[in-house]
Amino acid sequence: MARPSRFSTKPPAKNGRVVLRREKSQRGGKTVIVVSDFATHFSSGDIERLAKKARQSCGCGGTVRGREIELQGDNPQLARAFFEKEGFRVAGI
């Protein structure tokens, strides 16, 4: 029986990789964090459910546009922590 390593603090990246980026253009000076590059096996419904959980976890508003999640505000640390907890490898900001 294999024992879990006590040195491993990160969950395995089972959902693939996402990219975080900060955008302000075309938003009236407001900053949003855009989460993009979801794996192709995620349906639009899966992304919608993930966006809802991210908004609740980060305590902010947001929306889904295409296959990207937009989270309102300039708080990339919360977004990164949420997606890493969900099992994604996070690149970007």
HUQUI-V148032 format. One record per residue. N is the residue number from 1. RES is the residue in one small letter. PHI is phi in degrees with one decimal (* if undefined). Layout:
BEGIN
N/RES/PHI
N/RES/PHI
END
This chain:
BEGIN
1/m/*
2/a/-80.9
3/r/-96.1
4/p/-68.5
5/s/-70.7
6/r/-79.9
7/f/-92.5
8/s/-84.2
9/t/-104.4
10/k/-93.3
11/p/-71.1
12/p/-63.7
13/a/-80.9
14/k/-94.6
15/n/-104.8
16/g/94.2
17/r/-123.1
18/v/-127.1
19/v/-119.1
20/l/-100.4
21/r/-146.3
22/r/-100.5
23/e/-130.0
24/k/-129.4
25/s/-68.4
26/q/63.5
27/r/-129.6
28/g/65.8
29/g/85.6
30/k/-80.9
31/t/-101.0
32/v/-130.5
33/i/-102.8
34/v/-105.1
35/v/-107.4
36/s/-136.3
37/d/65.2
38/f/-72.0
39/a/-61.3
40/t/-68.6
41/h/-78.7
42/f/-84.1
43/s/-80.5
44/s/-64.6
45/g/-65.8
46/d/-62.6
47/i/-67.6
48/e/-60.9
49/r/-64.8
50/l/-65.2
51/a/-63.7
52/k/-63.4
53/k/-64.3
54/a/-65.5
55/r/-61.6
56/q/-67.2
57/s/-67.8
58/c/-86.3
59/g/67.3
60/c/-143.4
61/g/-89.0
62/g/169.4
63/t/-155.0
64/v/-114.9
65/r/-124.6
66/g/66.9
67/r/-110.7
68/e/-123.5
69/i/-105.4
70/e/-110.8
71/l/-108.5
72/q/-72.7
73/g/98.6
74/d/-110.0
75/n/-136.9
76/p/-67.2
77/q/-65.0
78/l/-66.3
79/a/-64.0
80/r/-60.9
81/a/-61.6
82/f/-63.5
83/f/-70.2
84/e/-67.4
85/k/-64.7
86/e/-78.7
87/g/99.5
88/f/-94.8
89/r/-86.9
90/v/-111.1
91/a/-116.3
92/g/100.8
93/i/-34.6
END
